[in-house]
Every structure is written in C-alpha cells, then in structure tokens.
C-alpha cells in the first residue's frame, strides 16, 4: 500500500469516528444551516423582482459554501484548513455591507473588477461605513490559519514522550485524530455560522419578528445550544491542561530520581 493510500484510509476511518463522536455538534450545525436557508427563502420571495439583489445573493451563497466546506474539512480532521475558510465569510460580509451603500463599486464588481480586502476596507472608511462585527476575527484568522504560522502547523506536529522519558516528534499527514482539538474547531465554525446568520438576517436584511416569530425562536434556541457546547469545550480544554501538567510532573519526578 502506498503512503498516500494509507492517508486516505486513515481519513476514511476518521470520518466514521467523527460522525459518531460529534453527532451533537453536527446536529447543531445542520439546524443553523436550516435556519440560514429558511431566512434566505423568505428574502427570495421579497427580492424576486429586484435584480440588484443578485449581488447580495451571490455573496450570501458564497458565505454558505465557505462555512459548509470549512466544517466538512474540520470533520475530516483538518482543523487548520477548515478554519482558514472562515475568513472568507468576513470578506463576503464586508462586500455585502459596502455594496448596499456604494452602487459604483457594486457595478464595477459586477463587471469583473476584483477588490482586495484592503480596497474594500479603505472604501468603507472613506464612506464612513462601519465594518461588521465579524471583522474583528479577520486578523487572528489570517495570522493563525490563512498564512503559515506556528499555530497553523502545530495540529499536525506532536511531541511524544515515551514512558522512559524519551522525546520524539510525530508529523501527521492528512487528518488529525484529536477529539479535543477538532471539537474546539467545530465550535468556532458553528459560532461563525451563527454570527453569519445574525449579520445577514439580523443586521443587513432583518427577518420580521412578528411575521416570523418561530424563526427567531429557533435562532434563540440554537444560541442556547452553542453556550452548552462552549462549556463542553472549555471543560475539555481544562482537563487536557491538567493531564499535560500531570505528565510533565511525572517526567520531572522520574528524571530527578535518576540524579
């Protein structure tokens, strides 16, 4: 068997394992995506005679695809690559916000002109358009996941200490079998799905609370589930650090006994 075939087989095993391990998280993500599309359908009914809304719909569609693809990558054990895609949703949000107020830039974009993130941000500043709340996540995501960084390579590199205290480094190719790490990345993706819903269907194109009260109740219920997931991730992180501290102490104790 080739090395690459082994990687593919391992990732297939991870898909099966993670589907069971993260069943609750996957169900929450599905609920959020259904909420996302219900709002999308509501606005489609209102926008069908407004061709200028096509720009917003295209960017909203790209937002979903980035969130969807990012979550899938995370669930295949590739949290760095999955979280890198989350940054794209912030760029889409900036485009949406700018184009709502700047028909000149919108028309230029529709004709194929490409605007880099800095172009859009500078234009927004010039027009006094405040950035979406998601924008505060842009720099951290860029530094940690979009561009090569120590944080970005860490999930695929692990230090291993044998019972005798011998140190070695393990490099993972493809998926990563680390439940704690993956759950944390899933949480971040789920939070981005929720924030995208709040930005698009709460801030930019609000869903009427009186007409669609059940939709708003589903959003509130999903937020409660996100809080529970945050508690779960925090507890796993705490347990991990306690275990790491215990391991280090044991290695040091064993070392001093040999002195």
MOWO-V20242 format. One record per residue. N is the residue number from 1. RES is the residue in one small letter. SS is DSSP state (alpha for helix, beta for strand, coil for the rest). PHI is phi in whole degrees, -180 to 180 (NA if undefined). PSI is psi in degrees with one decimal (* if undefined). Layout:
BEGIN
N;RES;SS;PHI;PSI, N;RES;SS;PHI;PSI
END
This chain:
BEGIN
1;x;coil;NA;134.7, 2;x;coil;-72;161.5, 3;x;alpha;-61;-44.0, 4;x;alpha;-66;-37.4, 5;x;alpha;-62;-37.1, 6;x;alpha;-63;-38.9, 7;x;alpha;-63;-44.7, 8;x;alpha;-63;-40.0, 9;x;alpha;-65;-41.0, 10;x;alpha;-63;-41.5, 11;x;alpha;-66;-33.8, 12;x;alpha;-65;-39.5, 13;x;alpha;-63;-40.3, 14;x;alpha;-63;-40.1, 15;x;alpha;-59;-43.3, 16;x;alpha;-66;-45.8, 17;x;alpha;-64;-47.5, 18;x;alpha;-71;-28.1, 19;x;alpha;-61;-36.5, 20;x;alpha;-82;-44.8, 21;x;alpha;-62;-37.2, 22;x;coil;-113;33.3, 23;x;alpha;-59;-41.0, 24;x;alpha;-66;-42.6, 25;x;alpha;-67;-40.0, 26;x;alpha;-64;-40.2, 27;x;alpha;-63;-38.4, 28;x;alpha;-67;-42.3, 29;x;alpha;-62;-40.9, 30;x;alpha;-63;-41.2, 31;x;alpha;-63;-42.9, 32;x;alpha;-65;-40.1, 33;x;alpha;-67;-36.4, 34;x;alpha;-65;-39.5, 35;x;alpha;-62;-42.6, 36;x;alpha;-56;-48.8, 37;x;alpha;-77;-27.6, 38;x;alpha;-64;-43.3, 39;x;alpha;-65;-39.2, 40;x;alpha;-60;-43.7, 41;x;alpha;-66;-37.7, 42;x;alpha;-59;-44.6, 43;x;alpha;-75;-29.2, 44;x;alpha;-59;-38.3, 45;x;alpha;-63;-36.1, 46;x;alpha;-83;-22.2, 47;x;alpha;-103;0.1, 48;x;coil;-63;-20.6, 49;x;coil;-105;15.9, 50;x;coil;-123;89.2, 51;x;alpha;-60;-26.2, 52;x;alpha;-67;-17.1, 53;x;alpha;-77;-8.6, 54;x;alpha;-60;-36.7, 55;x;alpha;-59;-48.3, 56;x;alpha;-62;-42.2, 57;x;alpha;-65;-37.3, 58;x;alpha;-64;-42.4, 59;x;alpha;-71;-35.6, 60;x;alpha;-65;-40.1, 61;x;alpha;-64;-41.4, 62;x;alpha;-65;-37.7, 63;x;alpha;-58;-47.8, 64;x;alpha;-60;-47.7, 65;x;alpha;-62;-36.8, 66;x;alpha;-68;-42.8, 67;x;alpha;-64;-43.6, 68;x;alpha;-64;-47.4, 69;x;alpha;-67;-39.6, 70;x;alpha;-62;-44.4, 71;x;alpha;-64;-41.1, 72;x;alpha;-62;-42.0, 73;x;alpha;-63;-41.9, 74;x;alpha;-61;-42.1, 75;x;alpha;-73;-7.5, 76;x;coil;-101;12.8, 77;x;coil;84;21.1, 78;x;coil;-122;73.5, 79;x;alpha;-67;-32.7, 80;x;alpha;-66;-51.0, 81;x;alpha;-64;-36.6, 82;x;alpha;-67;-43.8, 83;x;alpha;-72;-25.3, 84;x;alpha;-61;-34.1, 85;x;coil;-70;-20.3, 86;x;alpha;-64;-30.7, 87;x;alpha;-61;-32.2, 88;x;alpha;-61;-33.0, 89;x;alpha;-67;-29.2, 90;x;alpha;-70;-40.7, 91;x;alpha;-64;-38.6, 92;x;alpha;-64;-40.8, 93;x;alpha;-62;-42.4, 94;x;alpha;-63;-41.8, 95;x;alpha;-62;-45.8, 96;x;alpha;-59;-46.4, 97;x;alpha;-66;-41.1, 98;x;alpha;-66;-47.0, 99;x;alpha;-68;-21.5, 100;x;alpha;-66;-28.2, 101;x;alpha;-113;-11.8, 102;x;coil;-126;90.0, 103;x;alpha;-69;-24.5, 104;x;alpha;-66;-52.3, 105;x;alpha;-65;-36.0, 106;x;alpha;-62;-45.0, 107;x;alpha;-67;-38.0, 108;x;alpha;-65;-39.5, 109;x;alpha;-65;-40.7, 110;x;alpha;-64;-26.2, 111;x;coil;-85;2.6, 112;x;coil;106;-0.4, 113;x;coil;-72;136.3, 114;x;coil;-98;129.4, 115;x;coil;-110;123.7, 116;x;coil;-77;160.2, 117;x;alpha;-51;-41.1, 118;x;alpha;-66;-35.9, 119;x;alpha;-60;-46.6, 120;x;alpha;-66;-44.6, 121;x;alpha;-63;-41.6, 122;x;alpha;-65;-40.0, 123;x;alpha;-65;-40.1, 124;x;alpha;-64;-41.9, 125;x;alpha;-62;-42.7, 126;x;alpha;-61;-37.3, 127;x;alpha;-90;-1.4, 128;x;coil;72;29.6, 129;x;coil;-93;117.1, 130;x;coil;-69;143.3, 131;x;coil;-70;157.0, 132;x;coil;-67;157.0, 133;x;alpha;-60;-27.9, 134;x;alpha;-61;-22.0, 135;x;alpha;-61;-25.0, 136;x;alpha;-67;-17.9, 137;x;alpha;-88;-7.3, 138;x;alpha;-64;-51.4, 139;x;alpha;-64;-46.4, 140;x;alpha;-59;-41.1, 141;x;alpha;-66;-38.8, 142;x;alpha;-64;-46.9, 143;x;alpha;-68;-39.6, 144;x;alpha;-87;-36.9, 145;x;alpha;-124;-37.2, 146;x;alpha;-72;-37.3, 147;x;coil;-112;151.5, 148;x;coil;-57;130.1, 149;x;coil;-151;167.1, 150;x;alpha;-62;-40.7, 151;x;alpha;-62;-38.7, 152;x;alpha;-71;-25.3, 153;x;alpha;-97;-15.9, 154;x;alpha;-57;-41.3, 155;x;coil;-61;-23.4, 156;x;coil;-101;9.8, 157;x;beta;-133;125.3, 158;x;beta;-132;137.4, 159;x;beta;-86;133.0, 160;x;beta;-123;134.4, 161;x;beta;-119;122.4, 162;x;coil;-72;164.2, 163;x;coil;-55;-25.8, 164;x;coil;-83;-3.1, 165;x;coil;91;7.7, 166;x;coil;-77;133.9, 167;x;beta;-99;139.5, 168;x;beta;-147;164.0, 169;x;beta;-117;131.7, 170;x;beta;-110;126.4, 171;x;beta;-106;123.8, 172;x;coil;-96;136.4, 173;x;coil;-113;125.3, 174;x;coil;89;-134.3, 175;x;coil;-71;159.2, 176;x;coil;-119;128.2, 177;x;coil;-95;83.7, 178;x;coil;-147;95.8, 179;x;alpha;-59;-44.4, 180;x;alpha;-60;-47.5, 181;x;alpha;-64;-44.8, 182;x;alpha;-68;-40.3, 183;x;alpha;-63;-38.8, 184;x;alpha;-63;-41.2, 185;x;alpha;-68;-37.3, 186;x;alpha;-62;-43.2, 187;x;alpha;-57;-44.4, 188;x;alpha;-63;-40.8, 189;x;alpha;-64;-43.0, 190;x;alpha;-63;-40.6, 191;x;alpha;-62;-36.9, 192;x;alpha;-69;-37.4, 193;x;alpha;-61;-46.1, 194;x;alpha;-63;-45.1, 195;x;alpha;-65;-34.3, 196;x;alpha;-65;-41.0, 197;x;alpha;-61;-45.6, 198;x;alpha;-64;-38.7, 199;x;alpha;-70;-51.2, 200;x;alpha;-72;-50.8, 201;x;alpha;-101;2.4, 202;x;alpha;-116;-43.8, 203;x;alpha;-92;-49.0, 204;x;alpha;-86;-48.9, 205;x;coil;-131;73.1, 206;x;coil;-59;138.7, 207;x;coil;-86;125.3, 208;x;coil;-62;126.1, 209;x;coil;-69;-34.4, 210;x;coil;-73;-44.1, 211;x;coil;-75;-36.1, 212;x;coil;-123;55.8, 213;x;alpha;-64;-35.7, 214;x;alpha;-65;-34.6, 215;x;alpha;-63;-44.7, 216;x;alpha;-66;-34.8, 217;x;alpha;-66;-37.2, 218;x;alpha;-66;-39.1, 219;x;alpha;-62;-45.2, 220;x;alpha;-64;-40.5, 221;x;alpha;-66;-39.3, 222;x;alpha;-64;-37.7, 223;x;alpha;-64;-39.1, 224;x;alpha;-60;-40.8, 225;x;alpha;-68;-33.4, 226;x;alpha;-65;-41.2, 227;x;alpha;-61;-41.0, 228;x;alpha;-65;-39.5, 229;x;alpha;-66;-38.3, 230;x;alpha;-60;-42.3, 231;x;alpha;-62;-40.6, 232;x;alpha;-64;-44.7, 233;x;alpha;-65;-43.0, 234;x;alpha;-61;-39.7, 235;x;alpha;-68;-39.8, 236;x;alpha;-64;-40.0, 237;x;alpha;-63;-43.3, 238;x;alpha;-63;-45.8, 239;x;alpha;-61;-39.2, 240;x;alpha;-62;-47.2, 241;x;alpha;-68;-33.9, 242;x;alpha;-65;-42.5, 243;x;alpha;-65;-41.1, 244;x;alpha;-64;-41.5, 245;x;alpha;-63;-41.5, 246;x;alpha;-64;-39.3, 247;x;alpha;-65;-45.2, 248;x;alpha;-63;-41.9, 249;x;alpha;-64;-38.7, 250;x;alpha;-66;-41.5, 251;x;alpha;-63;-43.3, 252;x;alpha;-67;-39.7, 253;x;alpha;-62;-44.1, 254;x;alpha;-64;-36.0, 255;x;alpha;-68;-43.6, 256;x;alpha;-69;-26.0, 257;x;alpha;-67;-26.6, 258;x;alpha;-82;-13.4, 259;x;coil;-74;*
END
